[in-house]
Amino acid sequence: MKLGLWRGCAGMLVYLAIAGQAAVAADQAAYPSRTVSIVVPTTPGGTADLLARLVAPKLAALWGHPVIVENKPGAGTLVGTDYAAQAKPDGYTLLLTFNELATLPAINKHAKVDVVNGFERIGKIGTLPVLILANPKVKANTLKELIDEARQHPGKLTYASNGSGGVLQLYTEMFKQEAGVDIMHVPYRGALEASTAMLAGEVDVLVQFASGNVQNYVKANRTKAYAVASKERLPALPDIPTTAQAGLPSLELEAWYGMFAPAGTPQSIIEKVNKDFIQVLQMPDVRERLNGVGMAVDTGTPESFDAYFKNEYRRWTDLIVAAGIESN
């Protein structure tokens, strides 16, 4: 009698387990069946926010359910990143962020989020190339001349950034490391303020994203452009050499943007979101808008983005620790 009862209970447990797995599989197959939230860990108006608001309505049209953008700024990008990491891993909370995610733990002593193990990588969206710029009053006319001047007068030249620990400081510190130069850091509140300071001659050098506005500054001769830190020249600025062509073959920098989900999100959902946002990014009107801000669409598989992100994490963590960089 007891054996029969045990068998009955065991059978019920097996049935419940199978039923539970079937329910999960059905939910994944029907994904999404309700509103999806894309978390952006910055204030409205930035590039990450622009991307989210560009793809959200397109995804909503594909999925037949609303896709909303939630801006959760604070502590750099820590507040929004931590919020997304703690969300339920069911595909209904996604994170659209940028390369600052790879630097967050090393640069912010208050960060407890595990950016490597706390997220699934869905896919890379695109990149903004990075230009090495200077105020026109700087004597150097080539990257080699700039490096020579900096070596001859250590600490004399100055560079602007978007704050201590900001991405523009990290880019310039990488340039300094590769070039073997000492240039004095002058932090500003944001990237726009840093650009304004360089254009006004308050500082000499700026290593900045090659956005549409920055490219226009170069075309109007409001700033000198020594090199683009990419493998290829920019179509909009064909006369500007790459860093390899200008004498720094190992220096490559880019601002990248990508989509993430909380760790544990089912692989079937990761792959669906990846496939669908790649479809959105290939739409002519989306490509036109991205071209207008200087962004190169650069998509791939979740696996390729995972490998890329982990390499970025190691690369920038090593630099931050070696240079002793901390956020404000």
LUMLO-947237 format. One record per residue (C-alpha): residue number from 0; residue in three letters; y, z, x. Coordinates in nm, 3 decimals. Each point is the difference from the previous one (the first is absolute). Example, Ala and Ser with C-alpha at 12.3 -4.5 7.8 and 13.67 -1.06 7.14 Angstrom:
BEGIN
resi,resn,north,up,east
0,ALA,-0.450,0.780,1.230;
1,SER,0.344,-0.066,0.137;
! end
This chain:
BEGIN
resi,resn,north,up,east
0,MET,0.000,0.000,0.000;
1,LYS,0.236,0.094,0.278;
2,LEU,-0.098,-0.315,0.192;
3,GLY,0.080,-0.210,-0.305;
4,LEU,0.338,0.168,-0.040;
5,TRP,0.081,-0.060,0.368;
6,ARG,-0.095,-0.364,-0.030;
7,GLY,0.216,-0.030,-0.308;
8,CYS,0.300,0.153,0.178;
9,ALA,-0.053,-0.215,0.307;
10,GLY,-0.019,-0.308,-0.217;
11,MET,0.323,0.096,-0.173;
12,LEU,0.175,0.048,0.336;
13,VAL,-0.115,-0.342,0.117;
14,TYR,0.119,-0.151,-0.327;
15,LEU,0.342,0.165,0.032;
16,ALA,0.032,-0.112,0.361;
17,ILE,-0.085,-0.359,-0.091;
18,ALA,0.234,0.012,-0.299;
19,GLY,0.279,0.140,0.219;
20,GLN,-0.049,-0.276,0.258;
21,ALA,0.001,-0.260,-0.274;
22,ALA,0.326,0.141,-0.140;
23,VAL,0.164,-0.008,0.344;
24,ALA,-0.120,-0.356,0.056;
25,ALA,0.137,-0.102,-0.341;
26,ASP,0.338,0.158,0.077;
27,GLN,0.017,-0.184,0.331;
28,ALA,-0.097,-0.330,-0.161;
29,ALA,0.271,0.045,-0.263;
30,TYR,0.267,0.098,0.255;
31,PRO,0.277,0.029,-0.080;
32,SER,-0.017,0.123,-0.357;
33,ARG,0.333,0.182,-0.001;
34,THR,0.330,0.033,0.191;
35,VAL,-0.016,-0.024,0.380;
36,SER,0.263,0.175,0.214;
37,ILE,0.121,-0.133,0.335;
38,VAL,0.155,0.283,0.201;
39,VAL,0.278,-0.094,0.243;
40,PRO,0.091,0.288,0.236;
41,THR,0.365,-0.108,0.037;
42,THR,0.310,-0.029,-0.214;
43,PRO,0.059,-0.314,-0.209;
44,GLY,0.151,-0.296,0.180;
45,GLY,-0.205,-0.011,0.319;
46,THR,-0.247,-0.270,0.097;
47,ALA,-0.306,0.198,-0.117;
48,ASP,0.168,0.057,-0.337;
49,LEU,0.093,-0.368,-0.023;
50,LEU,-0.363,-0.097,0.064;
51,ALA,-0.135,0.242,-0.258;
52,ARG,0.241,-0.119,-0.268;
53,LEU,-0.078,-0.361,0.085;
54,VAL,-0.379,0.030,-0.030;
55,ALA,-0.021,0.262,-0.279;
56,PRO,0.087,-0.230,-0.294;
57,LYS,-0.223,-0.274,0.140;
58,LEU,-0.296,0.238,0.025;
59,ALA,0.076,0.126,-0.350;
60,ALA,-0.020,-0.357,-0.131;
61,LEU,-0.335,-0.052,0.175;
62,TRP,-0.147,0.330,-0.116;
63,GLY,0.141,0.019,-0.352;
64,HIS,0.118,0.357,0.060;
65,PRO,0.332,0.144,0.124;
66,VAL,0.056,0.048,0.373;
67,ILE,0.285,0.239,0.072;
68,VAL,0.181,0.083,0.325;
69,GLU,0.053,0.367,0.084;
70,ASN,0.252,0.076,0.275;
71,LYS,-0.082,0.332,0.165;
72,PRO,0.227,0.035,0.304;
73,GLY,0.047,0.309,0.214;
74,ALA,-0.071,0.130,0.352;
75,GLY,0.002,-0.353,0.130;
76,THR,-0.294,-0.142,-0.190;
77,LEU,-0.204,0.322,-0.003;
78,VAL,0.057,0.105,-0.363;
79,GLY,-0.119,-0.324,-0.156;
80,THR,-0.282,-0.044,0.249;
81,ASP,-0.136,0.348,-0.066;
82,TYR,0.030,-0.054,-0.376;
83,ALA,-0.204,-0.321,0.017;
84,ALA,-0.263,0.156,0.228;
85,GLN,-0.063,0.278,-0.253;
86,ALA,-0.023,-0.231,-0.301;
87,LYS,-0.332,-0.057,-0.178;
88,PRO,-0.191,-0.275,0.184;
89,ASP,-0.052,-0.220,-0.304;
90,GLY,0.228,-0.294,0.082;
91,TYR,0.278,0.104,-0.236;
92,THR,0.222,0.133,0.279;
93,LEU,0.070,-0.237,0.290;
94,LEU,0.234,0.038,0.297;
95,LEU,0.220,-0.280,0.130;
96,THR,0.143,0.101,0.334;
97,PHE,0.073,-0.125,0.350;
98,ASN,-0.062,0.066,0.369;
99,GLU,0.159,0.345,-0.016;
100,LEU,-0.329,0.120,-0.152;
101,ALA,-0.171,-0.051,0.338;
102,THR,0.260,0.217,0.178;
103,LEU,0.033,0.275,-0.261;
104,PRO,-0.238,0.268,0.136;
105,ALA,0.113,-0.032,0.361;
106,ILE,0.370,-0.001,-0.074;
107,ASN,0.029,0.252,-0.284;
108,LYS,-0.128,0.347,0.086;
109,HIS,-0.006,0.091,-0.371;
110,ALA,-0.237,-0.284,-0.091;
111,LYS,-0.343,0.122,-0.106;
112,VAL,-0.122,-0.322,-0.159;
113,ASP,-0.281,-0.178,0.186;
114,VAL,0.124,-0.358,-0.002;
115,VAL,-0.322,-0.139,0.149;
116,ASN,-0.258,0.180,-0.215;
117,GLY,0.221,0.077,-0.301;
118,PHE,0.039,-0.363,-0.109;
119,GLU,-0.194,-0.318,-0.061;
120,ARG,0.166,-0.308,0.144;
121,ILE,0.031,-0.267,-0.271;
122,GLY,0.180,-0.270,0.192;
123,LYS,0.294,-0.109,0.207;
124,ILE,0.280,-0.168,-0.193;
125,GLY,0.232,-0.142,0.263;
126,THR,0.216,0.058,0.302;
127,LEU,0.360,-0.008,0.110;
128,PRO,0.047,-0.114,0.361;
129,VAL,0.214,0.207,0.234;
130,LEU,0.296,-0.126,0.203;
131,ILE,0.153,0.144,0.317;
132,LEU,0.375,-0.018,-0.060;
133,ALA,0.325,0.099,0.167;
134,ASN,0.369,0.011,-0.074;
135,PRO,0.169,-0.321,0.127;
136,LYS,0.207,0.207,0.247;
137,VAL,-0.313,0.083,0.201;
138,LYS,0.010,-0.217,0.314;
139,ALA,-0.369,-0.090,0.006;
140,ASN,-0.080,-0.334,-0.160;
141,THR,-0.380,0.009,0.037;
142,LEU,-0.265,0.267,-0.033;
143,LYS,-0.060,-0.008,0.375;
144,GLU,0.372,0.057,0.065;
145,LEU,0.002,0.290,-0.249;
146,ILE,-0.298,0.162,0.171;
147,ASP,0.158,-0.051,0.344;
148,GLU,0.326,0.159,-0.118;
149,ALA,-0.185,0.296,-0.150;
150,ARG,-0.198,0.052,0.321;
151,GLN,0.312,-0.016,0.216;
152,HIS,0.186,0.250,-0.220;
153,PRO,-0.254,0.242,-0.154;
154,GLY,0.129,0.173,-0.313;
155,LYS,0.321,-0.203,-0.016;
156,LEU,-0.104,-0.231,-0.283;
157,THR,-0.046,0.152,-0.346;
158,TYR,-0.219,-0.092,-0.296;
159,ALA,0.021,0.081,-0.371;
160,SER,-0.282,0.113,-0.226;
161,ASN,-0.054,0.110,-0.359;
162,GLY,-0.035,0.364,0.108;
163,SER,-0.207,0.203,0.242;
164,GLY,-0.362,-0.088,-0.061;
165,GLY,0.100,-0.306,-0.203;
166,VAL,-0.178,-0.328,0.042;
167,LEU,0.291,-0.163,0.185;
168,GLN,-0.015,0.273,0.263;
169,LEU,-0.373,-0.056,0.037;
170,TYR,0.047,-0.374,0.043;
171,THR,0.268,0.054,0.265;
172,GLU,-0.206,0.262,0.181;
173,MET,-0.287,-0.249,0.015;
174,PHE,0.242,-0.260,0.140;
175,LYS,0.127,0.250,0.257;
176,GLN,-0.355,0.084,0.102;
177,GLU,-0.101,-0.363,0.043;
178,ALA,0.324,-0.095,0.181;
179,GLY,0.018,0.312,0.216;
180,VAL,0.360,0.081,-0.094;
181,ASP,0.206,0.302,-0.107;
182,ILE,0.236,-0.060,-0.294;
183,MET,0.170,0.289,-0.179;
184,HIS,-0.093,0.068,-0.363;
185,VAL,0.270,0.030,-0.267;
186,PRO,-0.153,0.085,-0.342;
187,TYR,0.158,-0.102,-0.331;
188,ARG,-0.087,0.087,-0.361;
189,GLY,-0.175,-0.327,-0.078;
190,ALA,-0.078,-0.355,0.113;
191,LEU,0.312,-0.140,-0.168;
192,GLU,0.222,0.251,0.179;
193,ALA,-0.171,-0.081,0.329;
194,SER,0.065,-0.372,-0.047;
195,THR,0.363,0.064,-0.092;
196,ALA,0.048,0.212,0.311;
197,MET,-0.140,-0.271,0.227;
198,LEU,0.212,-0.273,-0.164;
199,ALA,0.310,0.219,0.039;
200,GLY,-0.070,0.062,0.368;
201,GLU,-0.064,0.374,-0.037;
202,VAL,-0.334,-0.055,0.177;
203,ASP,-0.129,-0.278,0.221;
204,VAL,-0.356,-0.076,-0.107;
205,LEU,-0.200,-0.007,-0.323;
206,VAL,-0.369,-0.076,-0.050;
207,GLN,-0.002,-0.091,-0.367;
208,PHE,-0.200,-0.173,-0.274;
209,ALA,0.075,-0.373,-0.025;
210,SER,0.098,0.021,-0.366;
211,GLY,0.201,-0.271,-0.169;
212,ASN,0.329,0.185,0.062;
213,VAL,-0.078,0.057,0.368;
214,GLN,-0.092,-0.365,0.047;
215,ASN,0.335,-0.095,-0.153;
216,TYR,0.179,0.227,0.251;
217,VAL,-0.170,-0.190,0.281;
218,LYS,0.086,-0.340,-0.147;
219,ALA,0.365,0.106,-0.037;
220,ASN,0.007,0.119,0.366;
221,ARG,0.087,0.353,-0.109;
222,THR,-0.282,0.126,0.220;
223,LYS,-0.194,-0.122,0.300;
224,ALA,-0.373,-0.049,-0.056;
225,TYR,-0.204,0.019,0.319;
226,ALA,-0.351,-0.037,-0.137;
227,VAL,-0.228,0.038,-0.299;
228,ALA,-0.292,0.236,0.067;
229,SER,-0.259,-0.229,-0.160;
230,LYS,-0.258,-0.254,0.110;
231,GLU,0.201,-0.285,-0.151;
232,ARG,0.369,-0.084,-0.020;
233,LEU,0.174,0.045,-0.333;
234,PRO,0.039,-0.325,-0.198;
235,ALA,0.349,0.114,-0.104;
236,LEU,0.100,0.074,0.363;
237,PRO,-0.186,-0.261,0.206;
238,ASP,0.220,0.046,0.309;
239,ILE,-0.090,0.367,0.042;
240,PRO,-0.298,0.042,0.236;
241,THR,-0.292,0.231,-0.057;
242,THR,-0.022,0.311,0.217;
243,ALA,-0.284,-0.166,0.192;
244,GLN,0.217,-0.303,0.070;
245,ALA,0.290,0.229,0.097;
246,GLY,-0.202,0.197,0.256;
247,LEU,-0.174,0.283,-0.190;
248,PRO,-0.342,-0.146,-0.090;
249,SER,-0.150,0.330,-0.114;
250,LEU,0.276,0.094,-0.247;
251,GLU,-0.081,-0.082,-0.361;
252,LEU,0.166,0.187,-0.287;
253,GLU,0.001,-0.051,-0.374;
254,ALA,0.077,0.191,-0.314;
255,TRP,-0.306,-0.028,-0.221;
256,TYR,-0.055,0.085,-0.366;
257,GLY,-0.328,0.072,-0.173;
258,MET,-0.180,0.144,-0.300;
259,PHE,-0.209,0.318,0.009;
260,ALA,-0.202,0.214,-0.241;
261,PRO,-0.117,0.364,0.017;
262,ALA,-0.318,0.054,0.199;
263,GLY,-0.309,-0.036,-0.216;
264,THR,0.135,-0.278,-0.222;
265,PRO,-0.300,-0.223,-0.085;
266,GLN,-0.045,-0.302,0.223;
267,SER,-0.023,-0.231,-0.301;
268,ILE,0.354,0.104,-0.102;
269,ILE,0.131,-0.036,0.356;
270,GLU,-0.134,-0.354,0.014;
271,LYS,0.139,-0.093,-0.343;
272,VAL,0.351,0.124,0.080;
273,ASN,-0.013,-0.180,0.336;
274,LYS,-0.107,-0.328,-0.163;
275,ASP,0.258,0.023,-0.277;
276,PHE,0.303,0.089,0.210;
277,ILE,-0.089,-0.280,0.244;
278,GLN,0.006,-0.232,-0.303;
279,VAL,0.343,0.139,-0.094;
280,LEU,0.135,-0.044,0.354;
281,GLN,-0.098,-0.369,-0.006;
282,MET,0.210,-0.068,-0.311;
283,PRO,0.288,-0.239,0.086;
284,ASP,0.277,0.218,-0.146;
285,VAL,-0.131,0.306,0.185;
286,ARG,-0.024,-0.191,0.329;
287,GLU,0.354,-0.129,-0.047;
288,ARG,0.133,0.352,-0.053;
289,LEU,-0.184,0.132,0.304;
290,ASN,0.122,-0.287,0.217;
291,GLY,0.352,0.088,-0.108;
292,VAL,-0.027,0.348,0.155;
293,GLY,-0.167,-0.131,0.315;
294,MET,-0.351,0.128,-0.078;
295,ALA,-0.310,-0.186,0.111;
296,VAL,-0.293,0.043,-0.238;
297,ASP,-0.297,0.119,0.206;
298,THR,-0.298,0.093,-0.215;
299,GLY,-0.366,0.064,0.073;
300,THR,-0.302,0.204,-0.097;
301,PRO,-0.008,0.377,-0.042;
302,GLU,-0.220,0.014,0.310;
303,SER,0.246,-0.193,0.217;
304,PHE,0.289,0.217,-0.118;
305,ASP,-0.202,0.314,0.071;
306,ALA,-0.057,-0.109,0.361;
307,TYR,0.366,-0.103,0.037;
308,PHE,0.129,0.330,-0.138;
309,LYS,-0.221,0.213,0.225;
310,ASN,0.121,-0.194,0.304;
311,GLU,0.363,0.051,-0.107;
312,TYR,-0.066,0.372,-0.049;
313,ARG,-0.140,0.039,0.354;
314,ARG,0.271,-0.217,0.156;
315,TRP,0.298,0.183,-0.147;
316,THR,-0.150,0.347,0.027;
317,ASP,-0.045,-0.052,0.375;
318,LEU,0.363,-0.115,0.034;
319,ILE,0.142,0.287,-0.208;
320,VAL,-0.192,0.266,0.192;
321,ALA,0.087,-0.152,0.338;
322,ALA,0.371,-0.030,-0.084;
323,GLY,0.022,0.341,-0.172;
324,ILE,0.159,-0.153,-0.311;
325,GLU,0.052,0.216,-0.310;
326,SER,0.158,-0.065,-0.337;
327,ASN,0.330,0.159,-0.103;
! end
